Amino acid sequence: MPFYQITFHGSGFNTHIEGGDKPLIGFYTVRRVWAADSWDAKRLALDRLEQEEKVEWLRSDARSHGSTPAIQIQEVDQITLWNYLFGSYTKGFIFYSNEFEEDEEQEHSA
């Protein structure tokens, strides 16, 4: 069976984190799985991500603030066994606030 690396984009969170002055509204994260095909890889990786304690907390907190969080699959890549075992990738989350979206809107309008 092949190995896959899946990039996820979480949006619509509007979650406040202790010590932060602006709410976090989204994130990017990467997960790796071993699956029969890309469809199974997407399903397995998403199921595992949604069961992670941090993601459950983020979703719950966002809903309590009236937000509707969503997690989409951004990219799916088949990778080698070597990359699966030894390749480097960001194992945590990359969070962003609404400043990120404002910067993107300014770039697109220019």
BELTA-V649145 format. One line per field, one symbol per residue. phi: phi as a letter, one per 40 degrees, with the letter a starting at -180 (. if undefined). psi: psi as a letter, one per 30 degrees, with the letter a starting at -180 (. if undefined). burial: + if it has 24 or more other ideal C-beta (glycine too) atoms within 12 Angstrom, else -. A space follows every 10 residues. Layout:
phi=???
psi=???
burial=???
//
This chain:
phi=.cbbbbbbbc agcfbcbdgc cbccbaabab bbabacaccc ccccccdccc ccdccdcdcc cccccgcbca bbccabbcbc ddcccbccac ccbbcabcdd cccccccccc
psi=klklkkkkjk lhehkkkkfk fkkkfllklk lklkleleee eeeeeeeeef fkeeeeeeee eeefgglikk klkekkkkll eeeeefkklj fbkjllafee eeeeeeeff.
burial=--++++++++ +++++----- --++++++++ +++-+----- ++-+++--++ ----+--++- -+------+- +-+--++-+- ---------- --+-++---- ----------
//
